[in-house]
Amino acid sequence: MLSKKIQAALAGSSAIRAMFVEGKELAEKVGAENVFDFSLGNPATPPPASFNRAVKELIDKEDPITLNGYMSNSGYEDVRAAIAENLNSRFATNFTWNNVVMTVGAAGGLNIVFKTILDPEDEVIVFAPFFGEYKSYAANFDAKIVAVAPDYDTFQPDLAAFEAAITEKTKAVIVNTPNNPTGVIYSKETMQKMGEILNSKEKELKKEIYLISDEPYRELVYDGVQEDFLTKYYHNTIVGYSFSKSLSLPGERIGYVVVPDEVTDAQTMLAGIEVANRTLGFVNAPSLMQKAVACCVHEKTDLAFYDKNRKVLYEGLTKLGFTCVKPQGAFYLWMRSPIANEEEFVKTAKKYNLILVKGSAFGCGGYVRLAYCISNEKVVRSLDAFAKLAKEYGLG
């Protein structure tokens, strides 16, 4: 008999992955070239050439026993120092290697942070729409997700609703900006006000509340927007990062967590995160990948590729009569369903070989997400299929 937790996980299995599987099945029937699969946020640009060079040089020059062996559960000190120095140079922070823990991607990072801070029945506030796996990560530790609705005009968090949602049970708040699935970037004003609310609530409730900044899309920003680092807005901020999108390395599972000295009992927190890395079975982040990304911390993926897709898709869909949120970052477009039941809309889209993800998978029904990290040619050709879809719903 399976555990109750895994039975629940199977029942709520990822809608994103389900649509990805449907896309592959459809491709087998009609040909991959005829399927416009916007389901999965799988980068469409290659890793930088410097990453490939670094991997080859490390394999050729490093002692294989050392390169592929164990190290501290927090990762190599020289790698953590390289990341700290990069953040300091970009964001005027003051980190050392001791503030950084290398992780098995952003997901591994969130889980080790959750294991360190969460007790059963604790609450974690998220802002809808949100990455659906947050629910699973909290459930791993018998905690609960509390979703706060957005301001539907801007898809910034509704801060009044956020303040009202904070209770004695609130242990953490997750922010994800640039946001998956909307592509919206939370403004400086939003983050400042959020920090003020959290400071006030900590004093009122006489307890720590942690702001966890989930930042896999930090570098994917457009229209001259500057990358931001959120530790300056609130003292109890912990940052989780992944190189999956910035260096196009999703399958390599490499990222890090930053715990600033300003976090309450920061050294104890870091020690707890290191222990969680071991006891959850990660042990340490992949050794070769640690060394390789340390050589590429100044690199980023080809933003022009995604920006071209963003503009073509947003302009094309709005001309067809669809209502879309213009992405400011990441590689997702958030589109309103022309009917209330977006699951029915997703089914109809498949008639035209369009694979979309329902908004309810992100805690926000009535919308769909399009991941435009596919080829430029496919994005352009998809507009003919969207035109047929728009016609079916009387748009245009």
KEKE-3310 file (N, C-alpha, C; in steps of 0.2 Angstrom, whole numbers, plus 5000, padded with zeros to 4 digits):
npx = (5004:5003:5010:5000:5003:5010:5000:4991:4999:5000:4987:4986:4994:5006:5000:5006:5016:5008:5002:5013:5016:5005:5007:5018:5012:5003:5011:5017:5006:5003:5014:5029:5032:5021:5014:5011:5018:5017:5019:5029:5042:5055:5071:5075:5087:5105:5117:5129:5145:5156:5153:5153:5166:5172:5167:5174:5188:5189:5186:5197:5208:5207:5210:5202:5197:5196:5188:5176:5172:5166:5162:5160:5144:5138:5144:5158:5170:5177:5168:5157:5162:5165:5152:5146:5155:5151:5138:5139:5146:5136:5125:5128:5129:5135:5141:5149:5158:5152:5139:5132:5125:5127:5115:5103:5097:5084:5072:5077:5084:5073:5066:5076:5077:5063:5063:5071:5065:5051:5037:5025:5008:5012:5010:5013:5013:5008:5008:4995:4994:5004:5019:5015:5021:5025:5015:5017:5030:5028:5019:5027:5032:5022:5016:5006:5000:4995:4985:4986:4976:4979:4981:4971:4971:4985:4992:5001:5005:4991:4992:4985:4976:4986:4992:4981:4981:4991:4995:4996:5001:5008:5024:5032:5034:5033:5040:5041:5049:5055:5039:5033:5018:5016:5025:5026:5035:5038:5036:5047:5040:5030:5038:5045:5034:5029:5040:5038:5026:5029:5039:5031:5022:5030:5034:5022:5017:5027:5037:5047:5046:5049:5054:5055:5064:5061:5071:5073:5072:5079:5088:5082:5075:5067:5066:5074:5073:5080:5089:5085:5088:5082:5085:5087:5075:5069:5074:5074:5076:5078:5086:5083:5090:5092:5102:5096:5088:5095:5108:5103:5102:5093:5092:5103:5102:5107:5110:5108:5107:5105:5109:5108:5118:5110:5098:5089:5098:5107:5118:5115:5104:5110:5118:5107:5102:5112:5113:5100:5101:5109:5102:5090:5094:5100:5113:5125:5127:5129:5145:5154:5146:5145:5158:5159:5148:5154:5163:5156:5148:5146:5139:5125:5110:5104:5095:5090:5084:5073:5066:5062:5053:5044:5039:5033:5023:5015:5011:5005:4994:4987:4982:4974:4963:4964:4966:4980:4993:5007:5023:5036:5047:5055:5050:5036:5019:5004:4988:4971:4957:4945:4933:4924:4927:4943:4948:4941:4943:4957:4956:4949:4959:4968:4962:4968:4981:4987:4996:4992:4993:4982:4976:4971:4980:4990:4984:4975:4961:4953:4962:4976:4993:5007:5022:5034:5047:5051:5055:5059:5053:5042:5034:5030:5023:5013:5003:4994:4987:4982:4974:4963:4958:4954:4944:4935:4930:4924:4932:4943)
npy = (4994:5011:5026:5038:5051:5050:5045:5056:5065:5058:5060:5073:5076:5084:5096:5103:5094:5084:5090:5091:5078:5074:5082:5076:5064:5068:5073:5061:5057:5067:5072:5080:5093:5099:5102:5113:5116:5123:5120:5116:5123:5122:5127:5134:5138:5135:5131:5143:5145:5145:5137:5124:5124:5125:5113:5103:5107:5105:5091:5086:5092:5092:5082:5067:5060:5069:5078:5072:5068:5067:5082:5096:5096:5108:5112:5116:5127:5137:5138:5143:5155:5161:5163:5172:5183:5187:5191:5201:5210:5214:5217:5225:5219:5210:5197:5182:5166:5159:5162:5155:5141:5127:5119:5106:5111:5124:5118:5108:5117:5124:5114:5110:5122:5123:5111:5115:5126:5123:5117:5104:5109:5122:5138:5143:5157:5161:5169:5170:5170:5155:5144:5128:5117:5122:5118:5105:5104:5110:5102:5091:5092:5093:5105:5119:5127:5144:5153:5169:5180:5190:5207:5209:5218:5221:5210:5211:5207:5207:5217:5221:5210:5201:5205:5203:5189:5185:5175:5168:5156:5158:5155:5157:5166:5165:5173:5175:5181:5188:5182:5165:5160:5172:5181:5193:5206:5209:5225:5238:5246:5237:5227:5235:5238:5226:5221:5231:5227:5214:5216:5223:5214:5204:5210:5212:5199:5193:5184:5175:5178:5171:5177:5170:5171:5165:5162:5158:5164:5176:5183:5184:5196:5210:5224:5234:5233:5232:5219:5213:5211:5204:5204:5217:5222:5217:5210:5196:5188:5174:5168:5158:5150:5145:5138:5134:5141:5153:5148:5139:5125:5115:5101:5097:5101:5111:5124:5137:5142:5157:5164:5178:5188:5196:5189:5182:5173:5168:5160:5148:5145:5142:5131:5122:5121:5115:5102:5098:5097:5085:5076:5075:5067:5073:5075:5082:5096:5092:5088:5091:5100:5111:5116:5119:5129:5139:5144:5152:5162:5175:5174:5173:5167:5168:5181:5189:5180:5174:5186:5190:5180:5183:5196:5193:5183:5190:5202:5196:5188:5197:5205:5196:5196:5191:5192:5197:5197:5207:5200:5204:5198:5182:5167:5166:5168:5175:5172:5177:5166:5164:5159:5155:5143:5137:5125:5119:5127:5124:5111:5113:5120:5110:5104:5111:5108:5115:5116:5120:5127:5125:5138:5135:5126:5134:5140:5149:5151:5153:5158:5154:5147:5150:5144:5151:5146:5140:5136:5150:5149:5140:5148:5158:5151:5146:5155:5155:5144:5149:5159:5152:5146:5158:5162:5152:5156:5168:5179:5194)
npz = (5000:4996:5003:5012:5009:4996:4989:4989:4982:4969:4965:4964:4953:4943:4932:4922:4918:4914:4902:4894:4892:4885:4874:4868:4864:4855:4845:4840:4833:4823:4819:4825:4820:4818:4830:4842:4856:4871:4884:4893:4903:4897:4893:4878:4872:4870:4882:4887:4878:4886:4896:4891:4888:4901:4907:4899:4902:4915:4917:4909:4916:4930:4945:4945:4956:4966:4959:4957:4969:4987:4996:5008:5014:5011:4999:4988:4994:4987:4976:4981:4986:4974:4969:4979:4978:4965:4967:4976:4968:4959:4966:4976:4989:5004:5005:5010:5006:5016:5017:5008:5001:4991:4980:4975:4962:4961:4967:4975:4984:4989:4996:5006:5014:5018:5026:5036:5042:5044:5054:5057:5052:5051:5041:5024:5015:4998:4982:4971:4953:4956:4956:4955:4962:4974:4983:4985:4990:5002:5008:5010:5022:5030:5031:5026:5012:5009:4999:4991:4983:4967:4962:4950:4939:4937:4941:4951:4968:4979:4992:5003:5005:5008:5020:5028:5028:5036:5050:5066:5063:5052:5044:5033:5018:5001:4987:4969:4957:4942:4938:4937:4933:4926:4920:4926:4934:4951:4958:4964:4973:4978:4984:4994:5002:5005:5013:5024:5029:5034:5043:5053:5056:5062:5073:5080:5081:5088:5083:5071:5053:5038:5022:5007:4993:4977:4964:4950:4938:4938:4929:4917:4910:4902:4891:4896:4910:4926:4934:4950:4968:4982:4996:5002:5005:5017:5032:5036:5024:5013:5000:4985:4971:4954:4941:4930:4921:4918:4913:4905:4910:4915:4917:4924:4937:4947:4959:4971:4988:4998:5013:5021:5033:5040:5043:5056:5069:5059:5057:5063:5056:5043:5047:5049:5037:5030:5036:5033:5019:5019:5026:5019:5008:4997:5000:4993:4981:4964:4960:4948:4941:4951:4950:4937:4935:4942:4935:4926:4931:4927:4916:4904:4897:4880:4879:4869:4860:4867:4869:4856:4854:4864:4860:4847:4850:4860:4853:4842:4847:4854:4844:4838:4846:4859:4877:4885:4897:4897:4896:4907:4911:4913:4903:4900:4895:4900:4898:4896:4897:4885:4889:4905:4910:4909:4907:4898:4887:4885:4881:4869:4862:4859:4848:4838:4838:4848:4863:4879:4896:4910:4920:4933:4938:4943:4953:4949:4941:4925:4916:4905:4903:4893:4888:4881:4877:4865:4847:4837:4824:4826:4835:4827:4817:4825:4826:4816:4820:4832:4827:4821:4832:4839:4831:4833:4845:4842:4843:4839)
capx = (5000:5007:5009:4994:5006:5011:4993:4988:5003:4998:4980:4986:5000:5007:4996:5011:5019:5003:5001:5019:5015:5000:5010:5022:5008:5000:5017:5017:5000:5002:5021:5031:5033:5014:5012:5014:5018:5018:5017:5035:5047:5062:5075:5076:5094:5110:5121:5135:5150:5160:5151:5155:5173:5173:5167:5179:5194:5188:5187:5204:5214:5207:5211:5195:5195:5194:5183:5170:5171:5162:5164:5155:5137:5136:5147:5165:5170:5179:5163:5152:5165:5164:5145:5146:5158:5147:5132:5142:5148:5131:5119:5131:5128:5141:5141:5155:5156:5149:5132:5130:5124:5125:5109:5101:5092:5080:5068:5081:5085:5067:5065:5080:5075:5057:5064:5075:5060:5044:5034:5018:5003:5014:5008:5017:5009:5011:5004:4992:4996:5010:5021:5010:5024:5025:5010:5020:5035:5026:5016:5033:5034:5015:5014:5000:5000:4989:4986:4983:4974:4982:4977:4970:4973:4992:4995:5005:5001:4986:4995:4980:4974:4992:4992:4976:4982:4997:4992:5001:5003:5013:5031:5036:5031:5037:5039:5044:5049:5050:5035:5030:5017:5013:5030:5026:5040:5035:5039:5051:5035:5027:5043:5045:5028:5029:5044:5035:5021:5032:5042:5026:5019:5035:5034:5015:5016:5033:5040:5051:5042:5054:5053:5059:5063:5063:5073:5076:5071:5081:5092:5077:5071:5066:5064:5078:5072:5086:5089:5084:5090:5077:5087:5087:5069:5067:5080:5073:5075:5082:5086:5085:5092:5094:5106:5092:5086:5100:5113:5100:5105:5088:5093:5109:5100:5112:5108:5111:5103:5109:5106:5112:5119:5104:5093:5089:5101:5109:5123:5111:5100:5114:5119:5101:5101:5117:5110:5094:5104:5112:5096:5085:5097:5104:5120:5128:5125:5133:5152:5156:5142:5147:5164:5157:5145:5158:5167:5151:5143:5145:5136:5118:5107:5103:5089:5087:5080:5066:5063:5059:5047:5039:5035:5029:5017:5011:5008:5001:4988:4982:4979:4968:4958:4965:4968:4986:4997:5013:5028:5042:5053:5054:5048:5029:5014:4998:4982:4964:4953:4938:4927:4926:4931:4949:4950:4937:4947:4963:4954:4948:4965:4971:4960:4972:4987:4990:4996:4992:4992:4977:4978:4970:4986:4994:4980:4971:4957:4951:4968:4981:5000:5010:5029:5037:5053:5051:5059:5055:5049:5036:5030:5027:5018:5007:4998:4989:4982:4978:4969:4957:4955:4951:4938:4930:4927:4921:4937:4946)
capy = (5000:5017:5030:5043:5057:5049:5044:5062:5068:5056:5062:5080:5076:5091:5098:5105:5088:5080:5093:5089:5071:5075:5085:5071:5059:5072:5074:5055:5056:5072:5075:5085:5099:5101:5103:5119:5114:5128:5117:5115:5129:5119:5132:5133:5141:5131:5134:5147:5141:5145:5132:5118:5124:5124:5106:5099:5108:5102:5084:5085:5094:5091:5075:5064:5057:5075:5082:5068:5065:5071:5088:5098:5096:5115:5113:5118:5134:5141:5139:5147:5161:5164:5166:5177:5189:5189:5194:5207:5215:5216:5220:5229:5215:5209:5190:5178:5159:5156:5164:5152:5133:5124:5115:5102:5115:5128:5114:5105:5122:5126:5109:5110:5128:5121:5106:5118:5130:5121:5112:5102:5114:5129:5140:5146:5161:5161:5174:5168:5163:5153:5138:5123:5112:5124:5114:5098:5105:5112:5095:5086:5093:5093:5112:5121:5133:5149:5157:5176:5182:5195:5212:5206:5223:5222:5204:5212:5204:5211:5218:5221:5203:5198:5207:5200:5182:5183:5173:5165:5150:5159:5154:5159:5169:5164:5177:5172:5187:5187:5177:5160:5159:5178:5185:5200:5208:5213:5232:5240:5248:5231:5224:5239:5238:5219:5221:5234:5223:5208:5219:5225:5207:5200:5213:5211:5192:5191:5178:5176:5176:5171:5179:5166:5173:5160:5167:5155:5169:5183:5186:5184:5202:5214:5232:5238:5232:5230:5213:5215:5206:5206:5204:5223:5224:5213:5207:5189:5185:5169:5168:5152:5151:5139:5140:5130:5145:5158:5145:5133:5119:5112:5094:5097:5102:5115:5130:5138:5146:5162:5166:5184:5188:5199:5184:5180:5167:5166:5154:5142:5143:5139:5124:5118:5120:5110:5096:5096:5094:5078:5071:5074:5063:5076:5075:5089:5097:5089:5091:5094:5106:5116:5119:5122:5135:5144:5148:5155:5166:5181:5173:5172:5164:5172:5185:5191:5174:5174:5193:5190:5176:5187:5201:5190:5180:5195:5206:5192:5186:5203:5207:5191:5197:5188:5197:5194:5201:5208:5198:5209:5194:5175:5166:5164:5173:5173:5174:5176:5161:5168:5157:5155:5136:5137:5118:5117:5131:5120:5105:5116:5122:5104:5103:5115:5106:5120:5113:5126:5124:5128:5143:5133:5123:5139:5143:5155:5149:5158:5160:5149:5149:5148:5144:5153:5144:5135:5139:5156:5147:5137:5153:5162:5147:5144:5161:5153:5140:5153:5162:5147:5146:5164:5162:5148:5159:5174:5185:5197)
capz = (5000:4995:5009:5011:5006:4989:4985:4988:4977:4963:4964:4962:4949:4939:4926:4917:4915:4910:4896:4891:4889:4879:4868:4865:4861:4849:4840:4837:4828:4818:4818:4830:4817:4817:4836:4845:4863:4875:4891:4898:4904:4896:4889:4870:4870:4872:4887:4885:4876:4891:4901:4888:4889:4908:4909:4896:4905:4922:4916:4907:4920:4937:4948:4944:4962:4969:4956:4958:4976:4992:4999:5013:5012:5008:4993:4988:4997:4981:4972:4985:4986:4967:4969:4984:4975:4959:4969:4979:4963:4955:4970:4982:4995:5007:5006:5009:5005:5022:5016:5002:5001:4984:4981:4969:4959:4965:4970:4981:4989:4993:5001:5012:5018:5021:5031:5041:5046:5045:5058:5055:5052:5049:5035:5019:5010:4991:4979:4965:4952:4959:4954:4958:4966:4981:4987:4986:4994:5009:5011:5012:5029:5034:5031:5022:5008:5010:4993:4991:4976:4965:4959:4943:4934:4937:4943:4957:4974:4983:4998:5009:5006:5010:5027:5032:5028:5040:5056:5071:5060:5046:5045:5028:5012:4995:4981:4963:4952:4938:4940:4934:4926:4922:4917:4929:4939:4957:4958:4970:4978:4980:4988:5000:5006:5008:5019:5029:5032:5037:5049:5057:5058:5066:5080:5082:5083:5091:5080:5064:5047:5033:5015:5003:4986:4973:4959:4944:4932:4939:4924:4911:4911:4896:4890:4900:4917:4930:4939:4957:4973:4987:5003:5004:5007:5023:5035:5036:5017:5011:4992:4982:4964:4950:4935:4925:4915:4916:4909:4901:4913:4919:4919:4928:4944:4951:4961:4978:4993:5001:5019:5023:5040:5044:5045:5063:5070:5052:5057:5065:5050:5038:5049:5048:5029:5028:5039:5029:5013:5019:5028:5014:5003:4992:5002:4991:4974:4959:4961:4942:4940:4955:4947:4930:4935:4946:4929:4921:4935:4924:4909:4904:4891:4874:4880:4862:4857:4871:4868:4850:4854:4868:4856:4842:4853:4863:4848:4838:4851:4856:4837:4837:4851:4865:4882:4888:4902:4893:4901:4909:4912:4912:4896:4900:4893:4904:4894:4899:4893:4883:4893:4912:4911:4905:4905:4891:4882:4884:4877:4862:4859:4856:4841:4833:4840:4853:4870:4884:4903:4913:4925:4939:4940:4946:4958:4947:4936:4920:4912:4903:4903:4887:4889:4874:4876:4859:4842:4834:4819:4829:4838:4821:4814:4829:4826:4811:4824:4836:4823:4820:4839:4840:4826:4836:4851:4840:4844:4833)
cpx = (5004:5005:5003:4997:5007:5005:4990:4992:5001:4991:4981:4993:5000:5004:5001:5014:5014:5002:5007:5019:5010:5002:5014:5018:5005:5005:5018:5012:5001:5009:5023:5031:5026:5011:5015:5013:5021:5018:5023:5040:5054:5065:5076:5083:5099:5114:5127:5141:5155:5159:5153:5163:5175:5173:5172:5186:5194:5190:5194:5210:5213:5208:5204:5193:5193:5188:5176:5169:5167:5166:5159:5148:5134:5139:5154:5165:5172:5173:5158:5155:5164:5157:5144:5149:5154:5141:5134:5143:5142:5125:5121:5129:5135:5142:5148:5153:5152:5141:5129:5130:5123:5120:5108:5096:5088:5075:5071:5082:5079:5065:5069:5079:5068:5058:5067:5070:5053:5042:5027:5013:5005:5011:5013:5013:5013:5006:5002:4993:5003:5012:5018:5014:5026:5021:5014:5026:5033:5023:5021:5034:5028:5014:5009:5002:4994:4990:4983:4982:4978:4978:4977:4971:4981:4996:5001:5002:4996:4989:4990:4977:4980:4993:4987:4977:4987:4993:4998:5004:5008:5020:5035:5031:5035:5035:5043:5043:5055:5046:5033:5023:5016:5019:5031:5032:5037:5039:5043:5046:5032:5032:5044:5040:5027:5034:5042:5030:5024:5036:5037:5023:5024:5034:5027:5014:5022:5036:5043:5046:5047:5051:5057:5058:5066:5064:5076:5076:5074:5084:5087:5073:5072:5065:5068:5077:5079:5085:5089:5086:5086:5079:5087:5081:5066:5073:5079:5072:5080:5081:5087:5085:5094:5098:5102:5090:5091:5106:5110:5102:5099:5089:5099:5108:5105:5109:5111:5106:5108:5105:5110:5113:5114:5098:5094:5092:5104:5114:5120:5107:5104:5116:5113:5100:5106:5115:5104:5096:5106:5106:5091:5087:5100:5111:5124:5126:5130:5140:5154:5152:5143:5153:5163:5154:5149:5162:5163:5146:5142:5141:5129:5116:5106:5096:5086:5082:5073:5062:5059:5052:5041:5035:5031:5023:5013:5007:5003:4994:4984:4979:4973:4963:4959:4968:4974:4989:5004:5019:5033:5048:5051:5053:5041:5025:5007:4992:4975:4960:4947:4932:4929:4929:4937:4951:4947:4941:4953:4962:4952:4954:4969:4969:4964:4980:4991:4990:4997:4991:4987:4979:4976:4976:4991:4990:4976:4967:4955:4956:4972:4988:5003:5018:5032:5044:5054:5054:5055:5051:5042:5031:5026:5021:5012:5002:4993:4984:4978:4973:4962:4954:4951:4944:4933:4926:4924:4926:4939:4942)
cpy = (5006:5021:5035:5049:5056:5048:5051:5066:5065:5059:5069:5081:5082:5091:5099:5099:5084:5083:5091:5082:5071:5077:5080:5066:5062:5072:5067:5054:5061:5074:5080:5092:5103:5103:5109:5119:5119:5126:5118:5121:5126:5124:5130:5135:5136:5135:5138:5143:5140:5139:5125:5118:5122:5116:5102:5100:5105:5094:5082:5087:5093:5083:5072:5062:5063:5078:5078:5065:5069:5078:5090:5098:5103:5116:5115:5126:5139:5143:5144:5154:5165:5167:5172:5184:5191:5193:5201:5212:5218:5219:5224:5225:5214:5202:5187:5171:5156:5157:5159:5144:5131:5119:5111:5106:5120:5124:5111:5111:5124:5120:5109:5116:5126:5116:5110:5123:5128:5116:5110:5108:5121:5131:5144:5150:5161:5166:5171:5173:5161:5146:5132:5118:5115:5120:5108:5099:5106:5105:5090:5086:5095:5100:5113:5127:5138:5154:5164:5178:5189:5201:5211:5211:5223:5215:5205:5209:5209:5212:5218:5214:5199:5199:5204:5192:5180:5181:5171:5159:5151:5159:5157:5162:5168:5170:5174:5178:5187:5181:5171:5158:5166:5182:5192:5200:5212:5220:5233:5242:5242:5228:5228:5238:5231:5219:5225:5230:5217:5211:5220:5219:5204:5203:5212:5204:5189:5184:5179:5174:5177:5173:5175:5168:5168:5163:5163:5159:5176:5187:5187:5190:5206:5221:5236:5238:5229:5224:5216:5209:5208:5206:5211:5226:5222:5209:5199:5186:5180:5168:5161:5153:5145:5142:5137:5135:5150:5155:5139:5126:5115:5105:5093:5098:5105:5122:5132:5142:5151:5164:5172:5184:5192:5195:5182:5173:5164:5160:5147:5140:5140:5132:5120:5116:5115:5103:5093:5094:5087:5074:5070:5069:5066:5075:5081:5090:5094:5092:5094:5100:5112:5120:5122:5129:5141:5148:5152:5160:5173:5180:5173:5170:5170:5176:5187:5186:5174:5181:5193:5186:5179:5192:5198:5187:5185:5199:5202:5190:5191:5205:5202:5192:5194:5193:5194:5199:5201:5206:5203:5204:5186:5173:5163:5170:5170:5176:5172:5171:5165:5165:5155:5148:5136:5130:5116:5121:5127:5114:5108:5117:5116:5102:5106:5114:5111:5117:5119:5123:5128:5132:5140:5128:5127:5143:5149:5153:5155:5160:5153:5152:5146:5149:5145:5151:5138:5139:5145:5154:5144:5143:5157:5157:5145:5150:5159:5148:5144:5157:5158:5146:5152:5165:5158:5151:5167:5180:5188:5204)
cpz = (5000:5001:5007:5007:4998:4985:4984:4982:4970:4961:4961:4957:4944:4933:4920:4914:4911:4903:4891:4888:4884:4873:4864:4861:4855:4843:4837:4832:4822:4816:4822:4827:4817:4824:4839:4853:4867:4882:4895:4898:4903:4891:4882:4868:4873:4878:4884:4883:4881:4896:4898:4889:4896:4909:4906:4900:4912:4921:4914:4912:4928:4939:4948:4951:4966:4966:4957:4965:4981:4993:5005:5010:5009:5001:4994:4990:4991:4977:4975:4986:4980:4967:4973:4981:4969:4961:4972:4973:4959:4959:4976:4989:4998:5010:5006:5007:5010:5021:5011:5003:4994:4985:4974:4966:4964:4969:4976:4986:4993:4998:5007:5016:5021:5027:5037:5045:5047:5050:5055:5057:5051:5042:5031:5015:5003:4988:4972:4959:4954:4956:4958:4963:4973:4986:4990:4991:5001:5012:5013:5019:5033:5035:5026:5018:5009:5004:4993:4984:4974:4964:4952:4937:4932:4938:4948:4963:4977:4990:5004:5010:5010:5018:5031:5032:5033:5047:5061:5068:5054:5048:5039:5022:5006:4990:4975:4958:4949:4939:4935:4937:4922:4918:4921:4934:4945:4957:4964:4975:4981:4985:4995:5005:5009:5014:5025:5033:5036:5043:5055:5060:5063:5073:5083:5085:5087:5089:5073:5059:5042:5026:5011:4996:4981:4966:4953:4938:4932:4933:4918:4912:4904:4897:4895:4908:4920:4934:4946:4962:4979:4994:5006:5007:5014:5026:5035:5029:5016:5003:4990:4974:4961:4944:4929:4919:4913:4912:4905:4903:4917:4921:4923:4935:4948:4952:4968:4982:4997:5007:5022:5031:5044:5046:5053:5064:5063:5052:5059:5059:5045:5040:5048:5041:5027:5030:5034:5022:5013:5021:5023:5008:4998:4993:5000:4984:4970:4959:4954:4940:4944:4952:4941:4930:4938:4940:4925:4925:4932:4917:4910:4898:4886:4875:4874:4859:4861:4870:4862:4850:4858:4864:4850:4844:4856:4858:4844:4841:4853:4849:4836:4841:4858:4870:4885:4893:4898:4898:4901:4910:4911:4905:4896:4898:4897:4900:4897:4894:4891:4886:4900:4913:4907:4903:4899:4886:4880:4879:4869:4858:4856:4849:4836:4834:4844:4860:4875:4891:4906:4919:4932:4942:4944:4952:4956:4940:4931:4916:4910:4903:4896:4889:4882:4873:4871:4853:4839:4828:4821:4832:4832:4818:4818:4829:4821:4815:4829:4833:4822:4827:4841:4837:4830:4841:4849:4842:4838:4831)
residu = (MET:LEU:SER:LYS:LYS:ILE:GLN:ALA:ALA:LEU:ALA:GLY:SER:SER:ALA:ILE:ARG:ALA:MET:PHE:VAL:GLU:GLY:LYS:GLU:LEU:ALA:GLU:LYS:VAL:GLY:ALA:GLU:ASN:VAL:PHE:ASP:PHE:SER:LEU:GLY:ASN:PRO:ALA:THR:PRO:PRO:PRO:ALA:SER:PHE:ASN:ARG:ALA:VAL:LYS:GLU:LEU:ILE:ASP:LYS:GLU:ASP:PRO:ILE:THR:LEU:ASN:GLY:TYR:MET:SER:ASN:SER:GLY:TYR:GLU:ASP:VAL:ARG:ALA:ALA:ILE:ALA:GLU:ASN:LEU:ASN:SER:ARG:PHE:ALA:THR:ASN:PHE:THR:TRP:ASN:ASN:VAL:VAL:MET:THR:VAL:GLY:ALA:ALA:GLY:GLY:LEU:ASN:ILE:VAL:PHE:LYS:THR:ILE:LEU:ASP:PRO:GLU:ASP:GLU:VAL:ILE:VAL:PHE:ALA:PRO:PHE:PHE:GLY:GLU:TYR:LYS:SER:TYR:ALA:ALA:ASN:PHE:ASP:ALA:LYS:ILE:VAL:ALA:VAL:ALA:PRO:ASP:TYR:ASP:THR:PHE:GLN:PRO:ASP:LEU:ALA:ALA:PHE:GLU:ALA:ALA:ILE:THR:GLU:LYS:THR:LYS:ALA:VAL:ILE:VAL:ASN:THR:PRO:ASN:ASN:PRO:THR:GLY:VAL:ILE:TYR:SER:LYS:GLU:THR:MET:GLN:LYS:MET:GLY:GLU:ILE:LEU:ASN:SER:LYS:GLU:LYS:GLU:LEU:LYS:LYS:GLU:ILE:TYR:LEU:ILE:SER:ASP:GLU:PRO:TYR:ARG:GLU:LEU:VAL:TYR:ASP:GLY:VAL:GLN:GLU:ASP:PHE:LEU:THR:LYS:TYR:TYR:HIS:ASN:THR:ILE:VAL:GLY:TYR:SER:PHE:SER:LYS:SER:LEU:SER:LEU:PRO:GLY:GLU:ARG:ILE:GLY:TYR:VAL:VAL:VAL:PRO:ASP:GLU:VAL:THR:ASP:ALA:GLN:THR:MET:LEU:ALA:GLY:ILE:GLU:VAL:ALA:ASN:ARG:THR:LEU:GLY:PHE:VAL:ASN:ALA:PRO:SER:LEU:MET:GLN:LYS:ALA:VAL:ALA:CYS:CYS:VAL:HIS:GLU:LYS:THR:ASP:LEU:ALA:PHE:TYR:ASP:LYS:ASN:ARG:LYS:VAL:LEU:TYR:GLU:GLY:LEU:THR:LYS:LEU:GLY:PHE:THR:CYS:VAL:LYS:PRO:GLN:GLY:ALA:PHE:TYR:LEU:TRP:MET:ARG:SER:PRO:ILE:ALA:ASN:GLU:GLU:GLU:PHE:VAL:LYS:THR:ALA:LYS:LYS:TYR:ASN:LEU:ILE:LEU:VAL:LYS:GLY:SER:ALA:PHE:GLY:CYS:GLY:GLY:TYR:VAL:ARG:LEU:ALA:TYR:CYS:ILE:SER:ASN:GLU:LYS:VAL:VAL:ARG:SER:LEU:ASP:ALA:PHE:ALA:LYS:LEU:ALA:LYS:GLU:TYR:GLY:LEU:GLY)
# end
